[in-house]
């Protein structure tokens, strides 16, 4: 009789431990996802995107005729191969920019997260909510167009909403950003173009640059990762001597633009092109490689 009673008590204790563990996992995952908040309720096949402010505005932007026409202009314009300091020329406007191009759609945007300057400086705690920040949204195309793909980048608009910030060659940003799953975050270390996945408080590399950034390790704690980026960039933040003396642009998040696209397209020479909104104009130029030296 006592054995039966003991077995029942043991079973209850095991069940209790299992319940507490499940609760802990659920709470931890919830804390991680609180960087972005609750997921959208719209039914989709893939994991729901993190809660993005004014997400409907972002959807409206990437589905708009204006953004599609800009992408078409980008895709039908040959990518310059000369120096980024070369002359700038106007891209002729066409009445139907997408006419004659293969059919494509622009996918729903996903979050592009970056490490925060406070995390880099070491003034923020190594917690997901303090270490990672949503800076832009990125969308790729449903298909290649004449052998090219592109990434549409949206920036937050002051007062709410999103607007087109750039169109870039290739789809790497969107491809990596889309690897986020329920319970994980994906973020970039833009200075080395490293992409990482954050699982609770464990950082894992997603590309070669990130693996090099972790010194070849398969994973590190968020606290150890903070030590690595602090050593790399803490003396290179905006306002530092490294920044103000002109050695680089410093470490900085993407700048928010309040301007809307103009109808004037400008083309600058480059070997790696990005169609960028600058002061209301759309400029095709080479993507800068941020230096840490």
Backbone torsions as a table, in degrees:
resi	resn	phi	psi	omega
1	UNK	NA	-43.8	-179.0
2	UNK	-67.0	-32.8	177.9
3	UNK	-64.3	-41.6	179.6
4	UNK	-62.5	-43.0	179.6
5	UNK	-62.9	-41.2	179.8
6	UNK	-65.6	-38.3	179.0
7	UNK	-63.8	-42.2	179.3
8	UNK	-62.6	-42.6	179.8
9	UNK	-64.1	-41.3	179.1
10	UNK	-62.1	-40.7	179.3
11	UNK	-64.2	-40.8	179.4
12	UNK	-64.4	-40.2	178.9
13	UNK	-64.1	-42.2	178.7
14	UNK	-62.9	-42.4	179.0
15	UNK	-64.0	-38.5	179.9
16	UNK	-64.9	-43.1	178.5
17	UNK	-63.0	-42.0	178.8
18	UNK	-61.8	-40.7	179.9
19	UNK	-64.9	-42.5	179.6
20	UNK	-64.8	-39.3	179.6
21	UNK	-64.0	-43.8	179.1
22	UNK	-61.8	-40.7	178.8
23	UNK	-64.1	-41.5	-180.0
24	UNK	-62.5	-43.8	179.6
25	UNK	-62.5	-44.0	-179.3
26	UNK	-63.3	-43.4	180.0
27	UNK	-65.8	-41.2	179.6
28	UNK	-63.4	-44.5	178.4
29	UNK	-63.5	-38.5	178.8
30	UNK	-64.2	-40.3	179.0
31	UNK	-64.2	-40.1	178.4
32	UNK	-62.4	-46.9	-177.0
33	UNK	-72.3	-13.1	-179.5
34	UNK	-68.9	-9.7	172.1
35	UNK	-56.3	-36.1	-178.6
36	UNK	-115.0	-16.4	178.3
37	UNK	96.4	-169.7	-176.6
38	UNK	-68.1	152.4	179.9
39	UNK	-76.2	160.9	178.1
40	UNK	-69.3	152.1	-178.3
41	UNK	-91.0	-8.1	-179.2
42	UNK	-64.1	130.7	-177.9
43	UNK	-70.2	125.0	175.9
44	UNK	-137.9	162.9	-178.1
45	UNK	-77.5	-40.5	-178.1
46	UNK	-84.9	167.3	176.6
47	UNK	-54.2	139.4	-176.3
48	UNK	-64.3	144.8	177.9
49	UNK	-68.3	155.9	175.1
50	UNK	-59.9	156.1	-178.5
51	UNK	-63.2	115.8	-178.1
52	UNK	-113.3	126.2	179.4
53	UNK	-55.5	135.3	177.0
54	UNK	54.3	44.2	-176.3
55	UNK	-62.3	-32.8	178.2
56	UNK	-62.6	-36.6	177.2
57	UNK	-64.0	-36.2	177.3
58	UNK	-66.3	-42.5	177.0
59	UNK	-61.8	-43.5	179.8
60	UNK	-61.8	-37.2	-178.1
61	UNK	-65.9	-49.7	-175.7
62	UNK	-71.1	-19.9	178.3
63	UNK	-93.8	-1.9	-175.5
64	UNK	-74.2	154.4	177.5
65	UNK	-63.9	-37.2	-178.0
66	UNK	-62.2	-46.4	-179.4
67	UNK	-67.8	-41.7	178.9
68	UNK	-60.9	-43.2	178.9
69	UNK	-63.5	-37.0	177.9
70	UNK	-64.5	-42.5	178.0
71	UNK	-62.5	-42.1	179.0
72	UNK	-62.9	-42.5	176.6
73	UNK	-60.4	-39.8	178.7
74	UNK	-63.2	-46.3	-174.8
75	UNK	-71.7	-29.4	-177.5
76	UNK	-90.3	-4.7	178.6
77	UNK	-94.9	123.5	179.0
78	UNK	-58.6	137.8	179.7
79	UNK	-73.6	124.6	-179.8
80	UNK	-62.8	151.8	179.9
81	UNK	-117.6	-4.0	-178.8
82	UNK	-86.5	-173.3	-175.2
83	UNK	-64.3	148.9	177.0
84	UNK	-66.0	-17.2	179.7
85	UNK	-91.1	5.9	-179.0
86	UNK	-71.0	176.7	-177.7
87	UNK	-64.3	151.6	178.0
88	UNK	-101.4	134.5	179.6
89	UNK	-127.5	154.0	180.0
90	UNK	-80.9	135.5	174.8
91	UNK	-83.9	124.1	179.7
92	UNK	-59.5	135.1	177.0
93	UNK	-78.4	146.6	176.7
94	UNK	-124.0	147.9	-178.3
95	UNK	-64.8	-35.8	-179.4
96	UNK	-128.6	83.7	-175.2
97	UNK	-58.2	-30.8	-175.3
98	UNK	-91.6	-5.0	-178.0
99	UNK	-64.0	129.8	178.6
100	UNK	88.4	-9.6	177.6
101	UNK	-87.5	150.5	176.0
102	UNK	-59.6	151.9	-178.9
103	UNK	-66.4	140.7	175.1
104	UNK	-156.9	160.9	171.8
105	UNK	-125.4	161.4	176.2
106	UNK	-100.3	123.4	-175.7
107	UNK	-68.0	161.7	176.7
108	UNK	-61.2	139.8	-176.9
109	UNK	-70.6	150.4	176.3
110	UNK	-124.3	163.6	-174.9
111	UNK	-75.3	136.1	170.4
112	UNK	-108.3	108.8	-177.8
113	UNK	-102.6	145.1	177.1
114	UNK	-131.3	159.6	173.4
115	UNK	-69.9	146.3	-175.7
116	UNK	-86.8	152.1	176.3
117	UNK	-58.2	-35.0	179.7
118	UNK	-66.0	-37.8	177.0
119	UNK	-65.4	-41.7	179.0
120	UNK	-64.7	-41.3	-178.5
121	UNK	-71.3	-17.7	-179.0
122	UNK	88.6	6.7	179.9
123	UNK	-88.5	-14.2	176.8
124	UNK	-101.3	148.4	178.8
125	UNK	-71.4	152.3	178.9
126	UNK	-76.3	65.6	177.9
127	UNK	-121.5	146.6	-178.7
128	UNK	-53.3	-40.0	-176.9
129	UNK	-67.8	-23.7	179.8
130	UNK	-101.3	-22.8	-173.8
131	UNK	-87.8	-30.7	-171.1
132	UNK	-118.7	141.0	-180.0
133	UNK	-138.9	137.6	173.8
134	UNK	-71.9	124.8	-178.7
135	UNK	-115.9	-37.4	-179.6
136	UNK	-148.1	174.1	171.5
137	UNK	-119.0	146.3	-179.2
138	UNK	-131.4	144.2	177.6
139	UNK	-135.6	140.2	174.8
140	UNK	-107.8	177.3	-179.3
141	UNK	-93.4	156.0	-178.7
142	UNK	-74.3	-17.5	-178.1
143	UNK	-156.4	158.4	174.2
144	UNK	-73.7	149.5	-179.3
145	UNK	-122.2	111.9	-176.9
146	UNK	52.9	41.5	177.6
147	UNK	80.4	4.5	-178.4
148	UNK	-119.9	149.6	170.2
149	UNK	-120.6	172.2	-177.8
150	UNK	-152.2	156.1	175.3
151	UNK	-118.3	126.6	175.8
152	UNK	-92.5	127.4	-178.0
153	UNK	-114.6	128.6	178.3
154	UNK	-109.8	141.3	176.1
155	UNK	-116.5	150.4	178.6
156	UNK	-68.0	140.3	177.4
157	UNK	-94.9	137.3	179.0
158	UNK	-58.8	128.5	-178.6
159	UNK	94.7	-4.6	177.8
160	UNK	117.2	151.0	179.7
161	UNK	96.1	-178.2	-178.0
162	UNK	-138.3	151.9	177.7
163	UNK	-141.7	161.5	179.8
164	UNK	-65.1	127.7	178.4
165	UNK	-109.6	-33.0	-177.5
166	UNK	-167.5	158.5	168.0
167	UNK	-127.2	124.2	-175.8
168	UNK	-116.0	150.6	172.7
169	UNK	-66.0	142.6	177.2
170	UNK	83.2	172.2	-177.6
171	UNK	-131.0	23.4	-175.6
172	UNK	-63.1	-43.5	-178.4
173	UNK	-58.4	-49.5	-178.6
174	UNK	-67.7	-35.8	-179.4
175	UNK	-63.9	-44.1	179.3
176	UNK	-71.7	-43.0	-179.4
177	UNK	-60.7	-29.7	-178.4
178	UNK	-75.5	-6.7	-179.2
179	UNK	-78.0	-5.5	177.5
180	UNK	-64.1	139.2	179.4
181	UNK	-127.0	174.0	177.0
182	UNK	-61.1	121.1	-179.4
183	UNK	94.4	-0.8	177.2
184	UNK	-132.0	160.2	172.8
185	UNK	-125.1	147.3	172.7
186	UNK	-113.6	135.6	179.6
187	UNK	-143.9	164.3	-179.4
188	UNK	-117.7	148.8	168.8
189	UNK	-106.7	92.9	-166.5
190	UNK	-63.2	-27.4	-176.6
191	UNK	-62.9	-31.7	178.8
192	UNK	-113.9	5.0	-176.3
193	UNK	56.3	38.5	177.4
194	UNK	-90.6	141.7	178.0
195	UNK	-119.2	134.7	-175.3
196	UNK	-132.1	158.0	172.1
197	UNK	-116.3	132.5	179.9
198	UNK	-106.0	116.3	177.7
199	UNK	-111.5	105.5	-171.8
200	UNK	57.2	-102.8	178.0
201	UNK	-123.5	27.5	178.3
202	UNK	-113.4	128.3	-178.5
203	UNK	-101.6	126.5	179.1
204	UNK	-123.9	139.9	-178.7
205	UNK	-77.6	147.7	177.6
206	UNK	-113.4	-16.3	177.5
207	UNK	-140.9	175.8	-175.3
208	UNK	-63.0	-38.4	179.4
209	UNK	-61.9	-39.2	179.0
210	UNK	-68.9	-39.2	178.5
211	UNK	-62.5	-40.1	175.9
212	UNK	-65.6	-36.8	179.3
213	UNK	-64.6	-26.1	177.5
214	UNK	-95.9	9.5	179.0
215	UNK	68.7	28.6	178.9
216	UNK	85.1	-0.7	-179.3
217	UNK	-76.5	147.0	179.8
218	UNK	-73.1	-25.6	177.9
219	UNK	-167.4	156.3	174.4
220	UNK	-142.1	162.5	174.4
221	UNK	-73.2	158.9	178.9
222	UNK	-61.8	-34.0	177.9
223	UNK	-64.9	-41.9	178.6
224	UNK	-70.2	-34.6	177.3
225	UNK	-65.0	-37.4	178.1
226	UNK	-61.2	-38.8	178.6
227	UNK	-62.8	-38.1	-179.4
228	UNK	-65.8	-48.6	-177.1
229	UNK	-73.1	-29.1	176.3
230	UNK	-64.5	-41.5	178.4
231	UNK	-65.7	-32.8	-177.8
232	UNK	-79.2	-38.4	-166.5
233	UNK	-126.5	-9.4	-172.5
234	UNK	-57.1	-33.1	179.7
235	UNK	-91.5	9.8	-178.1
236	UNK	-122.2	11.1	-179.5
237	UNK	-67.8	159.5	177.7
238	UNK	-53.6	133.7	-178.7
239	UNK	94.8	-12.0	179.0
240	UNK	-74.5	165.8	177.6
241	UNK	-61.0	-38.0	178.3
242	UNK	-58.1	-40.3	-179.3
243	UNK	-75.0	-50.5	-172.1
244	UNK	-71.1	-22.8	178.7
245	UNK	-85.7	0.1	171.2
246	UNK	88.6	14.5	178.9
247	UNK	-71.2	-28.0	176.6
248	UNK	-162.4	-176.5	178.0
249	UNK	-82.6	0.9	-176.4
250	UNK	74.5	174.1	175.4
251	UNK	-86.5	128.3	-177.7
252	UNK	-154.4	153.4	173.7
253	UNK	-79.8	167.1	178.0
254	UNK	-60.5	139.7	179.8
255	UNK	-80.0	136.5	176.9
256	UNK	-81.2	131.1	178.3
257	UNK	-108.8	136.4	178.1
258	UNK	-98.1	-8.8	-176.8
259	UNK	-78.7	150.4	174.0
260	UNK	-100.9	157.9	-176.3
261	UNK	-61.5	141.0	171.7
262	UNK	-93.5	175.0	-178.8
263	UNK	-88.5	1.2	-178.0
264	UNK	-94.5	123.3	177.7
265	UNK	-105.1	129.9	178.9
266	UNK	-116.2	144.0	-177.0
267	UNK	-121.5	123.7	176.9
268	UNK	-116.9	148.5	-178.6
269	UNK	-63.1	143.8	178.5
270	UNK	-168.4	165.7	172.7
271	UNK	-109.5	-16.8	175.2
272	UNK	-135.2	106.5	-163.7
273	UNK	-96.7	148.2	171.2
274	UNK	-141.8	130.7	176.9
275	UNK	-89.5	108.2	-167.2
276	UNK	-119.6	140.2	174.1
277	UNK	-82.1	124.8	-179.9
278	UNK	-138.1	108.0	179.0
279	UNK	61.5	34.2	178.4
280	UNK	90.6	-12.4	177.9
281	UNK	-102.3	156.3	179.6
282	UNK	-105.2	120.6	-172.9
283	UNK	-121.7	134.5	174.8
284	UNK	-98.3	119.8	-175.9
285	UNK	-150.2	169.7	179.9
286	UNK	-73.8	140.1	175.1
287	UNK	-72.5	127.3	-179.5
288	UNK	-69.8	138.3	172.1
289	UNK	-93.1	110.6	-178.0
290	UNK	-65.2	137.8	-178.8
291	UNK	-104.9	146.0	176.1
292	UNK	-117.7	16.4	-178.0
293	UNK	-106.6	NA	NA
